[in-house]
């Protein structure tokens, strides 16, 4: 009986903990600040506490290795405020959340300097209703995007934090991303997509909820319940960006094609969003790196981009022509240098990579960062109200003049994946 009562108590404690929606943590030395939970190197995540260092060893004060911190919370948008820096040493800190969504990139702090930064993280799990869940793929079951925790990655040449608070909020503008491997939050190096970079370019009023997944077409995305899950969190004033085409064009047979099943599925996204007072935005698919003999990009998406444009015009739907912008980007970089925007790496560049990578569809971190800037410019070009929430530090971008690869800095995550994402 005592054992049963203990199990019940632990279970109830875990449930109550999971339902808590605000926390304050103190990572500094000495006594915890009033109202904050003291975090020590021994504060490891457990289901019972519902918070703690996770995935990697806790920082020991000597190593500058990246570390992770997780908190069990219900689905929703969370305002995250971090005190970055240290009273004892200088630091350079990068902060990413969930499946490598970028929020703070290489913030330098002097010894004794503490800088406070705030951003919004969208957290979700697979549950749609009491009886229904998103049908995720086997490779997604370890993705941080789909679990019951909000996970933060602290990276950089010398990551330093003194405080962390999270608070569930209901008034953030949520930008839902629906798409394939060119949009998805890629968990592991060296893969990356524009969807996980774009949070970096918004202010603290915007949450980016990236529902994209590798290998998905517009219809399979709907069939897996991904759209249905997004709709459970969508509200008036939100946005839904829809980029498909790479995998849709491979579907053959009766009723398939750009002006048939593809368009029908896109219209479903649009209608469902509008029904909830959200703004749909169609995004034409990114180009594949496929050059002709004159150094010009060949269009490989058949009539799918044109079908999307036709629908946008007919239904008066906002559209970002990423297909054209990525053509400009690749051609500006040239036949050889454009490889530096994609997963092209000689053998043994990354742990366990025994053969060369030569992928002409999937971006690396530099390429994903450039494409995210293209999307931001697209938001500005079509005068979406969302443009008002672009970070004040954002510098206008022209894909015909991409950033120098040598100037781009990215702190590698400790996790790697040699298997390429689904789709092509």
Secondary structure as UniProt FT lines:
FT   HELIX           2..19
FT   STRAND          22..26
FT   TURN            34..35
FT   STRAND          37..38
FT   TURN            41..42
FT   TURN            47..49
FT   STRAND          51..54
FT   STRAND          67..72
FT   STRAND          76..85
FT   STRAND          91..97
FT   TURN            98..100
FT   STRAND          101..109
FT   TURN            111..112
FT   STRAND          114..123
FT   HELIX           138..140
FT   TURN            141..142
FT   HELIX           144..146
FT   STRAND          149..158
FT   STRAND          161..169
FT   STRAND          173..179
FT   TURN            181..183
FT   HELIX           194..197
FT   HELIX           198..201
FT   TURN            204..205
FT   STRAND          206..210
FT   TURN            214..215
FT   HELIX           218..223
FT   TURN            224..225
FT   HELIX           226..233
FT   TURN            236..237
FT   STRAND          239..243
FT   TURN            246..247
FT   HELIX           248..250
FT   TURN            254..255
FT   HELIX           258..262
FT   HELIX           263..275
FT   TURN            276..277
FT   STRAND          279..283
FT   TURN            293..294
FT   TURN            302..303
FT   HELIX           304..315
FT   STRAND          318..320
FT   HELIX           322..333
FT   TURN            335..336
FT   HELIX           337..341
FT   STRAND          342..345
FT   TURN            347..348
FT   TURN            351..352
FT   STRAND          357..363
FT   HELIX           365..381
FT   TURN            382..383
FT   HELIX           385..389
FT   TURN            392..393
FT   HELIX           399..401
FT   HELIX           405..407
//
